[in-house]
């Protein structure tokens, strides 16, 4: 997959005027740089080149007029077949395209914008550079210890977004190893609570729940004393591209809810309470890599409560190679996840049935652990499949926070890679998740269109410049800041419709 290079994103100067450029101006305007960074965008595109697509095959007179006005140094055509493959007498689309070269120092994006406005011109864009889809530098991702993000095409999704730290994902499990090197900067903080004063400051029913809650013991202590919860959290959200450990599916905030003891046991009461806690305290999605047979009405009500509050409830299918319903995964308003391996084969112990929604990697999955050090472990189970899906859900919500649980379920199902029998089957549901296809299918997934007019142009650039270095007003990549990365994203879509 190719995407616009994200190297050296600076493009603007404080004095840049966001006004249409006339043909007579184009040759004399210099490429601006960002004060304090000493960087420009000449390495974002082939210097001086613009790809111009005309409505029809351009006439010599059209090309001469452009060449004269811009001082064009060269015009070249693109190679192509004589006719379109489905129209033996028609005009090939590439016959309407010309690559023009401008004098050194010309402001290529601005000149392209001017050309775009000319009669007879359909598109005009810098000849942007491309690179392979984003690949993180986390060593265990690079050396192949992980296969989950790769097989579900997380890199293709990360070209759209790597997540949003303002999104809170509840992980109901054995706790959270907040001392782990690769789980830093993601722990939820309840800003309404004053630590250690023994008072329910925010009146949410819980005393000193600064970082989550332990429904198993009924207290504030959420440190993982098993490893399972930290493993799940790492799959979902381990820091991406930090040069440490592994890469999680999404950059989000984790709300730990400890519903299992150090030995891994829990109660339906604690599970049900965790669903209410997540919904009541600002989570946008809920991951549970556990459950049991039978279920309880209270747990079913908890799933329905979270669903009504807008939380997708992502649940493990269980590991007994059984078609018997496993809860909370089998509840109507939950999303049930079965397991696969690195060859897209079914995990042989994964539960199955007509209640499965999708599948995800669950065999020999590498992630963070907890033994009092910065350790990692490789384990197997649908517990590992679930956070792959929940991480994708977080990416979806980063692109479009208005998505409902039903929207999320449909996106996951409709964009999965079909495995097993054609269409739905009891083993894989609608297939193994595909992160890139899912994000690409989200309507309105064009964060570069900051003005909302359906086109990425100078107006959007103006909005970004107004907020550059000032906060999230022009935040495109969802990291909470308007910076070089956002500028690179915008340049990748410049002069393009959304």
C-alpha positions as CSV (number, residue, x, y, z in Angstrom):
1,X,0.0,0.0,0.0
2,X,1.3,3.5,-0.8
3,X,0.7,6.6,1.1
4,X,2.1,10.2,1.0
5,X,5.4,10.5,2.7
6,X,5.1,12.0,6.2
7,X,8.7,13.4,6.3
8,X,9.4,17.0,7.1
9,X,5.9,18.4,7.2
10,X,6.6,22.2,7.6
11,X,5.2,24.2,4.8
12,X,4.1,27.6,5.9
13,X,5.4,30.9,7.0
14,X,3.8,33.4,9.3
15,X,3.4,35.9,6.5
16,X,2.0,33.4,3.9
17,X,-1.1,35.0,2.3
18,X,-3.9,32.5,1.7
19,X,-5.2,34.0,-1.5
20,X,-5.6,32.6,-5.0
21,X,-2.5,32.8,-7.0
22,X,-2.7,34.2,-10.5
23,X,-0.8,32.7,-13.4
24,X,1.5,35.7,-13.6
25,X,2.6,35.3,-10.0
26,X,3.4,31.6,-10.0
27,X,7.0,31.7,-11.2
28,X,8.2,34.2,-8.6
29,X,6.8,33.0,-5.3
30,X,9.3,31.1,-3.1
31,X,8.6,28.0,-1.1
32,X,8.1,29.2,2.5
33,X,9.5,27.6,5.6
34,X,8.2,27.4,9.1
35,X,10.1,29.7,11.5
36,X,12.1,28.0,14.2
37,X,12.2,24.6,12.3
38,X,14.2,25.5,9.3
39,X,12.3,22.9,7.2
40,X,10.3,23.2,4.0
41,X,8.2,20.7,2.0
42,X,10.5,20.4,-1.0
43,X,11.0,16.7,0.0
44,X,7.2,16.0,0.1
45,X,7.0,16.1,-3.7
46,X,9.2,16.1,-6.8
47,X,10.6,19.6,-6.8
48,X,8.9,21.9,-9.3
49,X,6.5,19.3,-10.7
50,X,2.7,19.4,-11.0
51,X,0.4,16.7,-12.3
52,X,-2.3,18.4,-14.4
53,X,-5.4,16.4,-15.5
54,X,-7.5,18.1,-18.1
55,X,-11.2,17.6,-18.8
56,X,-10.2,16.6,-22.4
57,X,-6.9,16.0,-24.2
58,X,-5.1,19.4,-23.9
59,X,-4.6,21.4,-27.0
60,X,-1.2,22.9,-27.9
61,X,-2.7,26.3,-27.3
62,X,-3.7,25.4,-23.8
63,X,-0.3,24.1,-23.0
64,X,1.4,27.1,-24.6
65,X,-0.7,29.5,-22.5
66,X,0.2,27.7,-19.3
67,X,3.9,27.4,-20.3
68,X,4.1,31.1,-21.1
69,X,2.4,32.2,-17.9
70,X,4.4,30.0,-15.6
71,X,7.7,29.9,-17.3
72,X,7.3,26.2,-17.6
73,X,10.6,24.5,-18.2
74,X,9.2,21.2,-19.5
75,X,5.9,19.4,-20.2
76,X,5.7,15.6,-20.5
77,X,3.0,13.1,-21.1
78,X,2.4,9.7,-19.3
79,X,2.8,6.4,-21.1
80,X,-0.5,4.6,-21.7
81,X,-2.3,2.2,-23.9
82,X,-4.0,3.5,-27.1
83,X,-7.5,3.1,-25.6
84,X,-9.2,2.3,-22.4
85,X,-9.5,-1.5,-21.7
86,X,-13.3,-1.4,-21.9
87,X,-13.6,1.1,-24.8
88,X,-11.5,0.2,-27.9
89,X,-12.3,3.5,-29.6
90,X,-12.3,5.8,-26.6
91,X,-9.7,8.3,-25.2
92,X,-7.4,6.8,-22.6
93,X,-7.6,8.8,-19.3
94,X,-3.9,9.2,-19.2
95,X,-4.0,11.0,-22.5
96,X,-5.5,13.9,-20.6
97,X,-2.6,14.2,-18.1
98,X,0.5,16.3,-18.4
99,X,3.4,16.7,-15.9
100,X,4.7,20.2,-16.0
101,X,7.9,21.4,-14.5
102,X,8.2,24.9,-12.9
103,X,11.2,27.1,-12.4
104,X,13.3,26.4,-9.3
105,X,11.9,28.0,-6.1
106,X,8.3,28.1,-7.3
107,X,5.6,27.4,-4.7
108,X,4.3,24.2,-6.1
109,X,1.2,23.6,-3.9
110,X,0.1,27.2,-4.5
111,X,0.7,27.0,-8.2
112,X,-1.2,23.8,-8.3
113,X,-4.1,25.5,-6.6
114,X,-4.1,28.2,-9.3
115,X,-4.0,25.7,-12.1
116,X,-6.9,23.8,-10.5
117,X,-9.1,26.8,-11.0
118,X,-8.4,27.2,-14.8
119,X,-11.1,26.3,-17.3
120,X,-10.6,22.9,-18.7
121,X,-8.5,21.6,-15.8
122,X,-10.0,18.8,-13.8
123,X,-7.2,18.3,-11.2
124,X,-3.8,19.8,-10.5
125,X,-1.6,18.5,-7.8
126,X,2.1,18.4,-6.8
127,X,3.8,15.2,-7.8
128,X,3.7,13.9,-4.2
129,X,6.3,11.4,-3.0
130,X,5.0,8.1,-1.7
131,X,6.3,5.5,0.7
132,X,5.1,2.1,2.0
133,X,2.4,2.2,4.7
134,X,3.5,3.3,8.1
135,X,5.6,0.7,9.9
136,X,6.4,1.3,13.5
137,X,9.9,1.0,15.0
138,X,8.9,-1.1,18.0
139,X,11.5,-3.9,18.0
140,X,9.1,-6.8,18.6
141,X,6.9,-5.6,15.7
142,X,9.9,-5.3,13.4
143,X,11.4,-8.7,14.2
144,X,8.1,-10.5,13.7
145,X,7.4,-11.5,17.3
146,X,4.0,-9.9,16.6
147,X,1.8,-10.9,13.7
148,X,-1.6,-9.6,14.8
149,X,-1.4,-6.0,13.6
150,X,0.2,-7.1,10.3
151,X,-2.3,-9.8,9.4
152,X,-5.2,-7.5,10.1
153,X,-3.5,-4.7,8.1
154,X,-3.1,-2.3,11.0
155,X,-0.4,-0.4,9.0
156,X,-3.0,0.5,6.4
157,X,-5.3,1.8,9.1
158,X,-2.5,3.7,10.8
159,X,-2.1,5.7,7.6
160,X,-5.5,7.1,8.4
161,X,-5.2,7.3,12.2
162,X,-3.2,5.8,15.0
163,X,-5.9,6.5,17.5
164,X,-6.8,9.4,19.9
165,X,-5.6,9.6,23.5
166,X,-8.8,11.4,24.4
167,X,-10.7,8.2,23.8
168,X,-11.1,6.1,27.0
169,X,-11.4,2.3,26.5
170,X,-12.5,0.2,29.5
171,X,-10.6,-3.0,30.0
172,X,-12.3,-5.3,32.4
173,X,-9.7,-7.9,33.4
174,X,-7.0,-8.8,36.0
175,X,-5.8,-5.2,36.3
176,X,-3.2,-3.1,34.7
177,X,0.6,-3.0,35.1
178,X,1.0,0.8,35.1
179,X,4.8,0.4,35.7
180,X,5.4,-1.4,32.4
181,X,7.7,0.4,30.0
182,X,5.3,0.0,27.0
183,X,2.1,0.9,28.9
184,X,3.1,4.4,29.9
185,X,1.1,7.5,29.1
186,X,-2.2,5.6,28.7
187,X,-3.6,5.2,32.2
188,X,-7.0,6.8,32.7
189,X,-7.1,9.6,35.3
190,X,-10.4,10.5,37.0
191,X,-9.9,14.2,37.3
192,X,-12.9,14.6,39.5
193,X,-11.3,12.6,42.3
194,X,-8.7,13.8,44.8
195,X,-6.3,11.0,45.4
196,X,-6.2,9.4,48.9
197,X,-8.6,11.7,50.8
198,X,-11.1,8.9,51.4
199,X,-13.9,10.9,49.9
200,X,-16.1,10.3,46.8
201,X,-15.2,13.8,45.4
202,X,-17.0,13.4,42.1
203,X,-20.1,11.7,43.7
204,X,-19.9,8.7,41.3
205,X,-20.4,6.2,44.0
206,X,-16.7,5.2,44.3
207,X,-14.1,6.5,46.8
208,X,-10.6,7.4,45.4
209,X,-11.2,5.8,42.0
210,X,-8.5,7.9,40.5
211,X,-7.4,5.3,37.9
212,X,-10.3,2.9,37.7
213,X,-11.9,0.4,40.1
214,X,-11.5,-3.1,41.5
215,X,-15.0,-4.6,41.4
216,X,-13.6,-8.0,42.6
217,X,-12.3,-6.6,45.9
218,X,-14.4,-3.4,46.1
219,X,-11.5,-1.0,46.2
220,X,-9.3,1.4,44.2
221,X,-6.4,-1.1,43.6
222,X,-6.1,-1.9,40.0
223,X,-2.5,-3.1,39.7
224,X,-2.3,-6.4,37.7
225,X,-1.2,-9.3,39.8
226,X,-1.7,-11.9,37.1
227,X,-0.4,-10.6,33.8
228,X,-3.5,-11.3,31.7
229,X,-4.9,-7.8,31.9
230,X,-1.6,-6.2,31.0
231,X,-1.3,-8.6,28.0
232,X,-4.7,-7.6,26.8
233,X,-4.0,-3.9,27.3
234,X,-0.7,-4.2,25.4
235,X,-2.4,-5.8,22.4
236,X,-5.0,-3.0,22.4
237,X,-2.9,0.0,23.2
238,X,0.9,-0.5,23.7
239,X,2.6,2.7,22.6
240,X,3.3,2.7,18.8
241,X,6.6,3.8,17.4
242,X,8.4,4.5,20.7
243,X,11.3,2.2,19.9
244,X,10.3,0.0,22.9
245,X,8.7,-3.5,23.0
246,X,5.7,-3.9,20.8
247,X,3.0,-2.0,18.9
248,X,-0.6,-1.9,20.1
249,X,-3.5,-1.5,17.8
250,X,-4.5,2.0,18.8
251,X,-3.1,5.0,20.8
252,X,-5.9,5.5,23.4
253,X,-6.4,5.8,27.1
254,X,-7.1,2.6,29.2
255,X,-9.6,2.6,32.0
256,X,-8.6,-0.5,34.0
257,X,-11.5,-2.3,35.8
258,X,-10.2,-5.2,37.8
259,X,-13.0,-7.8,37.7
260,X,-10.8,-10.9,38.2
261,X,-8.6,-12.0,41.1
262,X,-4.9,-12.7,40.8
263,X,-5.8,-16.3,40.1
264,X,-8.1,-15.3,37.3
265,X,-11.4,-15.9,39.0
266,X,-14.3,-13.5,39.2
267,X,-18.0,-13.0,39.8
268,X,-21.0,-12.1,37.7
269,X,-21.6,-9.3,40.1
270,X,-18.2,-7.8,39.5
271,X,-18.6,-8.2,35.7
272,X,-22.0,-6.5,35.7
273,X,-20.8,-3.7,37.8
274,X,-17.8,-3.1,35.5
275,X,-20.2,-2.4,32.6
276,X,-22.1,0.2,34.5
277,X,-18.8,1.8,35.8
278,X,-17.4,2.0,32.3
279,X,-20.5,3.6,30.8
280,X,-21.0,6.0,33.8
281,X,-17.4,7.3,33.8
282,X,-16.7,8.2,30.3
283,X,-15.5,5.1,28.5
284,X,-16.4,4.9,24.8
285,X,-15.8,1.2,24.4
286,X,-15.5,-1.9,26.6
287,X,-13.2,-4.9,26.3
288,X,-13.8,-8.1,28.3
289,X,-11.5,-11.1,27.6
290,X,-13.4,-13.5,29.8
291,X,-16.8,-14.5,30.9
292,X,-18.6,-17.9,31.5
293,X,-21.5,-20.1,30.7
294,X,-25.0,-19.3,31.7
295,X,-24.7,-15.6,32.4
296,X,-27.0,-13.6,34.6
297,X,-29.8,-11.1,34.0
298,X,-27.7,-8.5,35.8
299,X,-24.9,-9.0,33.4
300,X,-27.3,-8.9,30.4
301,X,-28.8,-5.6,31.8
302,X,-25.2,-4.3,32.1
303,X,-24.5,-5.0,28.5
304,X,-27.7,-3.4,27.4
305,X,-26.9,-0.3,29.6
306,X,-23.5,0.1,28.0
307,X,-25.0,-0.4,24.6
308,X,-27.6,2.2,25.2
309,X,-24.9,4.6,26.4
310,X,-23.1,4.2,23.1
311,X,-20.4,1.7,24.1
312,X,-19.5,-1.2,21.8
313,X,-19.0,-4.2,24.2
314,X,-16.3,-6.4,22.7
315,X,-16.2,-9.9,24.2
316,X,-14.1,-13.1,23.9
317,X,-15.9,-16.1,22.6
318,X,-14.2,-18.5,25.0
319,X,-11.8,-21.4,24.7
320,X,-13.7,-24.6,25.1
321,X,-14.2,-25.6,21.4
322,X,-18.0,-25.5,22.2
323,X,-21.0,-24.1,20.5
324,X,-22.7,-23.5,23.8
325,X,-23.4,-19.8,24.4
326,X,-20.6,-18.0,26.3
327,X,-21.5,-14.8,28.1
328,X,-21.3,-11.9,27.9
329,X,-20.2,-12.6,24.2
330,X,-23.5,-14.3,23.4
331,X,-25.7,-11.4,24.5
332,X,-27.5,-9.7,21.6
333,X,-25.9,-6.3,22.2
334,X,-22.4,-7.6,22.6
335,X,-19.9,-8.2,19.8
336,X,-18.4,-11.7,20.0
337,X,-14.9,-12.5,18.8
338,X,-13.5,-15.9,17.9
339,X,-9.9,-16.8,17.4
340,X,-7.5,-17.4,14.5
341,X,-3.8,-18.1,14.1
342,X,-1.0,-16.5,12.0
343,X,-2.1,-18.5,8.9
344,X,-5.8,-17.4,9.3
345,X,-6.7,-20.9,10.5
346,X,-9.3,-21.3,13.2
347,X,-7.9,-21.5,16.8
348,X,-8.9,-25.0,17.5
349,X,-10.2,-24.3,21.1
350,X,-12.2,-21.3,20.1
351,X,-15.9,-21.4,20.9
352,X,-18.2,-21.1,17.9
353,X,-21.8,-20.7,16.9
354,X,-24.3,-18.5,15.2
355,X,-23.6,-15.8,17.8
356,X,-20.0,-15.1,16.6
357,X,-19.5,-11.7,14.9
358,X,-15.9,-11.7,13.7
359,X,-12.6,-13.4,14.3
360,X,-9.1,-12.0,15.2
361,X,-5.6,-13.3,16.0
362,X,-5.5,-15.3,19.2
363,X,-2.9,-18.0,18.9
364,X,0.7,-17.3,20.1
365,X,0.1,-13.6,20.6
366,X,3.0,-11.5,22.0
367,X,2.3,-8.7,24.4
368,X,3.1,-7.0,27.7
369,X,3.2,-9.0,31.0
370,X,3.5,-8.5,34.7
371,X,6.0,-10.2,36.9
372,X,7.4,-7.1,38.5
373,X,9.5,-6.1,35.5
374,X,9.2,-4.8,31.9
375,X,8.5,-8.3,30.7
376,X,6.5,-9.7,27.8
377,X,4.9,-13.0,27.1
378,X,3.3,-15.1,24.3
379,X,0.0,-16.7,25.1
380,X,-3.0,-18.0,23.3
381,X,-6.8,-17.6,23.6
382,X,-9.8,-15.6,22.4
383,X,-8.8,-13.3,25.2
384,X,-6.0,-12.1,22.8
385,X,-8.4,-11.9,19.9
386,X,-10.7,-9.5,21.6
387,X,-8.3,-6.6,22.1
388,X,-7.3,-6.7,18.5
389,X,-11.0,-6.0,17.7
390,X,-11.4,-3.5,20.4
391,X,-8.3,-1.7,19.2
392,X,-9.8,-1.5,15.7
393,X,-13.0,-0.2,17.3
394,X,-10.9,2.6,18.9
395,X,-9.4,3.5,15.6
396,X,-12.9,3.7,14.1
397,X,-14.1,6.0,16.9
398,X,-10.9,8.1,16.4
399,X,-12.1,8.8,12.8
400,X,-15.7,9.2,13.6
401,X,-16.7,9.5,17.3
402,X,-20.4,9.6,16.4
403,X,-20.4,5.9,15.4
404,X,-23.0,3.8,17.3
405,X,-22.5,0.2,18.5
406,X,-24.6,-0.9,15.6
407,X,-22.5,1.1,13.2
408,X,-19.4,-0.5,14.7
409,X,-20.8,-4.0,14.4
410,X,-21.7,-3.4,10.7
411,X,-18.3,-1.9,9.9
412,X,-16.5,-4.9,11.5
413,X,-18.6,-7.4,9.7
414,X,-18.9,-5.8,6.3
415,X,-15.2,-5.2,6.0
416,X,-13.8,-8.4,7.4
417,X,-11.7,-10.8,5.3
418,X,-14.0,-13.8,4.7
419,X,-12.6,-17.1,6.0
420,X,-14.1,-20.6,6.0
421,X,-17.4,-21.0,4.2
422,X,-18.4,-18.1,1.9
423,X,-20.3,-15.5,3.9
424,X,-21.2,-16.0,7.5
425,X,-20.2,-19.2,9.2
426,X,-20.2,-20.4,12.8
427,X,-16.4,-20.5,13.1
428,X,-15.3,-17.1,12.0
429,X,-18.6,-15.2,11.9
430,X,-18.3,-12.7,9.1
431,X,-14.5,-13.1,8.8
432,X,-11.2,-12.0,10.3
433,X,-11.1,-8.3,10.9
434,X,-9.4,-6.1,8.3
435,X,-8.4,-2.8,9.9
436,X,-7.5,-0.8,6.8
437,X,-10.7,-1.8,4.9
438,X,-12.8,-1.0,8.0
439,X,-11.4,2.5,8.4
440,X,-11.6,3.2,4.7
441,X,-15.3,2.4,4.7
442,X,-16.2,5.0,7.3
443,X,-18.3,7.7,5.6
444,X,-16.8,11.2,6.0
445,X,-13.4,9.8,7.0
446,X,-11.6,12.9,5.7
447,X,-10.1,14.7,8.8
448,X,-8.0,16.9,6.5
449,X,-11.2,18.7,5.4
450,X,-11.1,21.1,8.4
451,X,-13.7,23.4,6.9
452,X,-16.2,20.6,6.0
453,X,-16.7,21.8,2.4
454,X,-15.8,18.4,0.9
455,X,-12.5,19.6,-0.5
456,X,-9.0,19.9,1.0
457,X,-7.6,23.3,-0.1
458,X,-6.2,26.6,1.0
459,X,-9.1,27.2,3.4
460,X,-8.2,24.1,5.3
461,X,-4.6,25.1,5.3
462,X,-5.6,28.4,6.7
463,X,-7.4,26.7,9.6
464,X,-4.4,24.5,10.3
465,X,-2.0,27.5,10.3
466,X,-4.3,29.4,12.7
467,X,-4.0,26.7,15.2
468,X,-0.4,25.5,14.5
469,X,1.3,24.9,17.8
470,X,-1.7,26.2,19.7
471,X,-3.7,23.1,20.4
472,X,-6.1,20.8,18.7
473,X,-8.0,23.2,16.4
474,X,-6.3,21.8,13.4
475,X,-5.6,18.3,14.8
476,X,-5.9,15.8,11.9
477,X,-4.0,12.8,13.3
478,X,-5.9,12.8,16.6
479,X,-3.0,13.2,19.0
480,X,-4.4,16.4,20.5
481,X,-1.9,18.8,18.9
482,X,-1.8,20.8,15.7
483,X,1.8,20.2,14.4
484,X,4.0,19.0,11.6
485,X,2.3,15.6,11.5
486,X,-1.0,17.2,10.8
487,X,0.5,19.4,8.1
488,X,1.9,16.3,6.4
489,X,-1.6,14.7,6.5
490,X,-3.1,17.8,5.0
491,X,-0.5,18.0,2.3
492,X,-1.2,14.4,1.4
493,X,-4.8,15.3,0.5
494,X,-4.1,18.9,-0.8
495,X,-6.4,19.8,-3.8
496,X,-8.3,16.6,-3.4
497,X,-12.0,16.1,-2.8
498,X,-13.0,14.1,0.3
